[in-house]
């Protein structure tokens, strides 16, 4: 299944919802960063949330960043998404290994206790920034808590990543349900009942069901209306020129020391792990340009 996001409403616009299939983009992140199974699950959940939350923004230039900073061995997660279905991200320690917990990958143990920060850059003078504590460190519950406390929007978030025996990604995806201020109690109660029919996101996707069918289960009897769909992908806009800025930020003294050592250097993009080579001559040119 190609990765894509579905946007929908239900119950005469009392609810808005997003659902996504993200198996390919999570697998792309796994292969680029060579993540361990638990790191794949953690990063995959945040990438899935990020790409859906990015699609909530209106302008093509809007950018969303999700940052999780916990005391667990994964050493934090960072995901950035735009409004067009593009997302990228990385784990601080992609190689983290933990024993399973209750037969499942221990994402909460990998993340640890800490904070979730959501930054929205919508072209204003200052980006919007909201921050909440991690309530479970399993990511979906933490985002549910964030929406309720920082944005005052009652929401339900479901996220999942299912691995193959060879540690590649079998399927991944998620949903975000949000109640409008005028949502009636009986509508909320019906959604709560329907949520009980979904044991996990991956159990539905693994059966071959689409994001539309997932929303069909969640909004059974509530008049689901699909408004649009958009493709989703792991995409990084880094380039040798952009990464040069990171080289410049090291400082002229340090660059000069590299030149004197007479060896080419390699710089990797945090988000996609692409390696860029800079020769001694290129480093000299960088020093000249930075004067």
FENMONOR-V286806 format. One line per field, one symbol per residue. ss: DSSP state (h for helix, s for strand, l for the rest). phi: phi as a letter, one per 20 degrees, with the letter a starting at -180 (. if undefined). psi: psi as a letter, one per 40 degrees, with the letter a starting at -180 (. if undefined). A space follows every 10 residues. Layout:
BEGIN
ss = ???
phi = ???
psi = ???
END
This chain:
BEGIN
ss = lllsssssss llllssssss slhhhhhhhh hhhlllhhhh hhhhhhhhhh hhhhllllll llssssssss llllllssss sslllsssss slllllllll sllsllhhhh hllsssssss sllllllsss sssllllllh hhhhhhhhhh llllssssss ssslllllss sssssssssl llllhhhhhh hhhhhlllll hhhhhhllll hhhhhhhhll llllssssss slsslllllh hhhhhhhhhl lhhhhhhhhh hlllssssll llllsssslh hhhhhhhhhl l
phi = .ffadddbcb llmfcdbcbb dcgfffffff ffelffgfff ffffffffff fffffffeef efcdcdcdcc eeffmncccc cdednebbrb dgcfegccff clmcfeffff fnercddddd ddnegcffcc bcfeecmenf fffgffgfee dlcgbcdcca cdeefemeee bbrabcdcef gefegfffff ffffgfedfa ffffffenfe gfffffffdg ndmfcfeacb fcbebcefbf fffgffffff ofgfffffff fmdfdccdfg fcmfedecfg fffffffffe f
psi = hihihhhiii ffeeiiiiii hfdddddddd ddefiidddd dddddddddd ddddedidid eiihhhhhhi eieefiihhh iaeeehiiii idgeehhiii hfeihgdddd dahaihhhhh hfeidhihhi hiihdeeedd dddddddddd efhhihhhii hhiideeihd iiaiihhhhi dehidddddd dddddeegdi ddddddeeii ddddddddfh eeghhhdiii iiihhhfiid dddddddded iddddddddd dfiiihhihd deehhhhhid ddddddddde .
END
